[in-house]
Amino acid sequence: MAVLTEEQSMLRDAAKSWVQEKSPVTAFRKMRDSGAPLGYDVDAWNEQAEMGWAGVIIPEDFGGSNFGYLSMGLILEEMGRTLTASPLLASGLAAASALILGGSDAQKGEWLPKIADGSLVATLAVDEGPHHAPEKVALKAEKSGSGYKLTGKKTFVLEGPAAGLFIVSARTSGKPGDTDGISLFLVKADAAGVTKQNLKLADSRGVSNVEFNGAEGELLGEEGKGWPVLEATLDRARAGVCAEMLGAAVQAFETTLDYLKTRVQFGQVIGSFQALQHRAAKMFTDLELARSAVEAALQAIDAGNPDVPELVSLAKAKMGDTFHLVSNEMVQMHGGIGMTDAHDAGFYLKRARACEAAFGSQGYHRDRYARIQGY
C-alpha cells in the first residue's frame, strides 16, 4: 500500500466514516428504486461538495485544496465500497483535470471554483460510438465570428443529465482516427443547439447521448492541438475510475469472505472446502496486485512521471479483470440468494461491467500498453 501523509490519512478516514454513515449500499438501493432522474442523490452530492471533495485536485487559487490525485483516489475508493453514485469522478476529477491542463487563467477562474464548490457539474463528452475510441472524433467545429460552432453527436456522456458544462472533443481538421486536428471546447449545456437524450446504465447511473447542432463552443487550449491534453485528462479519469473499482472489488471480496465463514452446508462452514479456499486466495492475491497497480498510477500522476500512460493502462486492464472476477465470484459463492435483486451482489456485478467499459475496456488498454511499449 502507498505510504500516506497525515492529511491523506485523515481524508481517507473522513471519507470512510461518511460513506458508511450517510451512503451505505442501502442508500444506493433507495436511490435506484426512487428512479432519481440524475442517477444520484443530490443532497448527498451537496454534502460531498461541502466537505471539499470536489476541489481535491483543484489549485487553492481556484477554490480547491490541491491535495492531488492519490488523495482523490482514496475518496473514490471509499465511495466504491458502498457504490455511492456521485458526479465526483466526472466533474471534480475528469472535467477539472481538462481545465487545469488546458484552460486559460480566465477559463480556470470562471469554471474551477464552481466545480470545486459543487454548484456546477461538468463532464467530458468524448466518445461517439458504443466503445471508447477518443481519437475517432468526427464531430465538427467550425470558426464562427469570435467562437466556434459544433455539429455532431457524443454518446454515453457520464453524468450528462446533471451537467451544466460539457468539455467536448471536436475536429477542426483531419479525419476520424487522426490525433492531429482534435480540439477541445467548453460548451454550456443550456446553449442553443444542444439536445440531450438522458439514459440509465445497467448500474443505474445517469448518462446522456448529446447532440450538438451548431452549438457555440469556446476553445480550450490550442486549435488542432487538443490531443495531448485530452489523453492526459483521460488518463487521470481512468486512474480515478480504477480507484473506485478497487474499493468496490475489495468490499465485494470481504462480503463474500464473511459469507464463506458463516454459511453452513453439509454440516460445516463452506469456507472449509478447499476448492472455495483456492478461489478466495486467487481473489485476494489479484486484489493486492491490482491495488499496487492503481496506487502506482495515481502516484505517477502526482509526481508528473513520463510513464503515466502505461501505468494507467496497466492499472485499468488489471483492475478490470480483477473486479470482473470478484463480482462473478460474489454471485456464484452466495448461491441462489446471490442471483436475486434482494441481495447486493448484483449491484457490484453491474457496477463492474459499467466501470470496465468506462474510459476503455481491458482489451483497449492491453492494446494501448502494447503500442506504448512498441510491441
Secondary structure as the mmCIF struct_conf table of DSSP 4:
data_model
#
loop_
_struct_conf.conf_type_id
_struct_conf.id
_struct_conf.beg_label_comp_id
_struct_conf.beg_label_asym_id
_struct_conf.beg_label_seq_id
_struct_conf.end_label_comp_id
_struct_conf.end_label_asym_id
_struct_conf.end_label_seq_id
HELX_LH_PP_P HELX_LH_PP_P1 ALA A 2 THR A 5
HELX_RH_AL_P HELX_RH_AL_P1 GLU A 6 LYS A 22
HELX_RH_AL_P HELX_RH_AL_P2 VAL A 25 SER A 34
TURN_TY1_P TURN_TY1_P1 GLY A 35 GLY A 35
TURN_TY1_P TURN_TY1_P2 PRO A 37 LEU A 38
BEND BEND1 GLY A 39 TYR A 40
HELX_RH_AL_P HELX_RH_AL_P3 VAL A 42 GLU A 50
TURN_TY1_P TURN_TY1_P3 MET A 51 GLY A 52
HELX_RH_3T_P HELX_RH_3T_P1 TRP A 53 GLY A 55
BEND BEND2 VAL A 56 ILE A 58
HELX_RH_3T_P HELX_RH_3T_P2 GLU A 60 PHE A 62
TURN_TY1_P TURN_TY1_P4 GLY A 63 GLY A 63
HELX_RH_AL_P HELX_RH_AL_P4 TYR A 69 ARG A 81
TURN_TY1_P TURN_TY1_P5 THR A 82 LEU A 83
BEND BEND3 PRO A 87 PRO A 87
HELX_RH_PI_P HELX_RH_PI_P1 LEU A 88 ALA A 95
HELX_RH_AL_P HELX_RH_AL_P5 ALA A 96 GLY A 102
HELX_RH_AL_P HELX_RH_AL_P6 ASP A 105 ALA A 116
TURN_TY1_P TURN_TY1_P6 ASP A 117 GLY A 118
BEND BEND4 SER A 119 SER A 119
STRN STRN1 ALA A 122 ALA A 125
BEND BEND5 GLY A 129 HIS A 131
TURN_TY1_P TURN_TY1_P7 PRO A 134 GLU A 135
STRN STRN2 LYS A 140 SER A 144
TURN_TY1_P TURN_TY1_P8 GLY A 145 SER A 146
STRN STRN3 GLY A 147 LEU A 158
TURN_TY1_P TURN_TY1_P9 GLU A 159 GLU A 159
HELX_RH_3T_P HELX_RH_3T_P3 GLY A 160 ALA A 162
BEND BEND6 GLY A 164 GLY A 164
STRN STRN4 LEU A 165 ARG A 171
BEND BEND7 THR A 172 GLY A 174
TURN_TY1_P TURN_TY1_P10 PRO A 176 GLY A 177
BEND BEND8 THR A 179 THR A 179
TURN_TY1_P TURN_TY1_P11 ASP A 180 GLY A 181
STRN STRN5 ILE A 182 LYS A 188
TURN_TY1_P TURN_TY1_P12 ALA A 189 ASP A 190
BEND BEND9 ALA A 191 ALA A 191
TURN_TY1_P TURN_TY1_P13 ALA A 192 GLY A 193
STRN STRN6 VAL A 194 LYS A 200
TURN_TY1_P TURN_TY1_P14 ALA A 202 ASP A 203
BEND BEND10 SER A 204 SER A 204
STRN STRN7 GLY A 206 LEU A 220
BEND BEND11 GLY A 221 GLU A 222
TURN_TY1_P TURN_TY1_P15 GLU A 223 GLY A 224
STRN STRN8 LYS A 225 LYS A 225
HELX_RH_AL_P HELX_RH_AL_P7 TRP A 227 THR A 262
STRN STRN9 VAL A 264 GLN A 265
TURN_TY1_P TURN_TY1_P16 PHE A 266 GLY A 267
STRN STRN10 GLN A 268 VAL A 269
HELX_RH_3T_P HELX_RH_3T_P4 ILE A 270 SER A 272
BEND BEND12 PHE A 273 PHE A 273
HELX_RH_AL_P HELX_RH_AL_P8 GLN A 274 ALA A 303
TURN_TY1_P TURN_TY1_P17 GLY A 304 GLY A 304
TURN_TY1_P TURN_TY1_P18 PRO A 306 ASP A 307
HELX_RH_AL_P HELX_RH_AL_P9 VAL A 308 MET A 333
TURN_TY1_P TURN_TY1_P19 HIS A 334 HIS A 334
HELX_RH_3T_P HELX_RH_3T_P5 GLY A 335 MET A 339
BEND BEND13 THR A 340 THR A 340
TURN_TY1_P TURN_TY1_P20 ASP A 341 ALA A 342
BEND BEND14 HIS A 343 HIS A 343
TURN_TY1_P TURN_TY1_P21 ASP A 344 ASP A 344
HELX_RH_AL_P HELX_RH_AL_P10 ALA A 345 ALA A 357
TURN_TY1_P TURN_TY1_P22 ALA A 358 PHE A 359
HELX_RH_AL_P HELX_RH_AL_P11 GLN A 362 GLN A 373
TURN_TY1_P TURN_TY1_P23 GLY A 374 GLY A 374
#
